[in-house]
Amino acid sequence: MGHTSALEQRYRARQARGWLRRALEPPAPFVMNPREPTDFPLGRWNLYIGGAGRAVPGYVNLDLFPMPGVDIAADAEQLPFAGGVFQRVECDAVLEHVRDAARVAAELRRVLAPGGYLHLVTPFCHPFHEYPKDYRRFTLDGLKQLAGDLEVVAEGWRTGPTATLLVVGIEYVKGLLPWRWWRGGVHFALGWLLFPLRYLDLPLLKTPRAGRIGNHCYLWLRKAA
Ligand SMILES: C[S@@+](CC[C@H](N)C(=O)[O-])C[C@H]1O[C@@H](n2cnc3c(N)ncnc32)[C@H](O)[C@@H]1O
């Protein structure tokens, strides 16, 4: 089965979930760091990388695959745009899936307008997940190596150590079970039982220790005007 159809199947299965399944779905096992800035200005043209299956109003949505929500199907290693076009570029949970992260980062820097902002988010301690491949993980220092001559204007952890423990723990228990139905049961049961622990990350994310086993880290970068 090709990558497109595997991802398409995953997307359509999500769309087709009945109301009961949606009502029973446990809350996410993580909270977002409220101190991560989100208010850097949008411009006339903004670029969202990897938004297959979702609407991203205000952005040109580019993904490898021509799925619902995608405006342009292309490889981020070779962006089909002139340089200096986009005021804001979002690249959230994509760099671990590309073959050459340095090359993608160079492309993102190229298409960013002078004075524009680039937002990079990547997993550090997180289970294997293929979209359509999963090549690597990043520390904040590793992510900064991709910044080139852009200025780092904000950095930190989006999701913290408790998120790591919960997603890895649930995945571990699922891994022990041979049957799909049992794994589904664990997803619901442990999801509901454990999700209140996610709030432990709110104080933890304020400490420098959050990054030792943090879940996802972020950088906001700015191109000189
Ligand atoms: C984990 S998902 C991103 C999720 C998205 N940021 C969100 O929050 O919903 C990764 C996405 O990156 C896309 N992708 C992977 N490699 C890519 C590449 N080389 N160029 C463009 N998109 C890519 C995948 O098709 C997938 O839709």
The ligand as an SDF file (V2000), in Angstrom:
LIG
                    3D

 27 29  0  0  0  0  0  0  0  0999 V2000
    2.5550   14.7600   12.4060 C   0  0  0  0  0  0  0  0  0  0  0  0
    1.8380   15.4400   10.9740 S   0  0  0  0  0  0  0  0  0  0  0  0
    1.7460   17.1740   11.3320 C   0  0  0  0  0  0  0  0  0  0  0  0
    0.5980   17.5160   12.1240 C   0  0  0  0  0  0  0  0  0  0  0  0
    0.1570   18.9520   11.9990 C   0  0  0  0  0  0  0  0  0  0  0  0
    1.1970   19.9060   12.2800 N   0  0  0  0  0  0  0  0  0  0  0  0
   -0.9680   19.1410   12.9430 C   0  0  0  0  0  0  0  0  0  0  0  0
   -0.7280   19.7220   14.0100 O   0  0  0  0  0  0  0  0  0  0  0  0
   -2.0360   18.6660   12.6370 O   0  0  0  0  0  0  0  0  0  0  0  0
    3.1360   15.4900    9.7850 C   0  0  0  0  0  0  0  0  0  0  0  0
    2.6620   15.9760    8.4380 C   0  0  0  0  0  0  0  0  0  0  0  0
    3.8220   16.3090    7.6730 O   0  0  0  0  0  0  0  0  0  0  0  0
    3.6280   15.8490    6.3460 C   0  0  0  0  0  0  0  0  0  0  0  0
    4.9470   15.6420    5.7250 N   0  0  0  0  0  0  0  0  0  0  0  0
    5.8380   14.6460    5.9810 C   0  0  0  0  0  0  0  0  0  0  0  0
    6.9340   14.7890    5.2130 N   0  0  0  0  0  0  0  0  0  0  0  0
    6.7500   15.9170    4.4720 C   0  0  0  0  0  0  0  0  0  0  0  0
    7.5260   16.5930    3.4860 C   0  0  0  0  0  0  0  0  0  0  0  0
    8.7370   16.1460    3.1140 N   0  0  0  0  0  0  0  0  0  0  0  0
    7.0120   17.7070    2.9090 N   0  0  0  0  0  0  0  0  0  0  0  0
    5.7910   18.1760    3.2660 C   0  0  0  0  0  0  0  0  0  0  0  0
    5.0080   17.5800    4.2100 N   0  0  0  0  0  0  0  0  0  0  0  0
    5.4780   16.4710    4.8030 C   0  0  0  0  0  0  0  0  0  0  0  0
    2.8430   14.5570    6.5260 C   0  0  0  0  0  0  0  0  0  0  0  0
    2.1840   14.1830    5.3460 O   0  0  0  0  0  0  0  0  0  0  0  0
    1.8920   14.9200    7.6670 C   0  0  0  0  0  0  0  0  0  0  0  0
    0.6810   15.4660    7.1890 O   0  0  0  0  0  0  0  0  0  0  0  0
  1  2  1  0
  2  3  1  0
  2 10  1  0
  3  4  1  0
  4  5  1  0
  5  6  1  0
  5  7  1  0
  7  8  2  0
  7  9  1  0
 10 11  1  0
 11 12  1  0
 11 26  1  0
 12 13  1  0
 13 14  1  0
 13 24  1  0
 14 15  1  0
 14 23  1  0
 15 16  2  0
 16 17  1  0
 17 18  1  0
 17 23  2  0
 18 19  1  0
 18 20  2  0
 20 21  1  0
 21 22  2  0
 22 23  1  0
 24 25  1  0
 24 26  1  0
 26 27  1  0
M  CHG  2   2   1   9  -1
M  END
$$$$
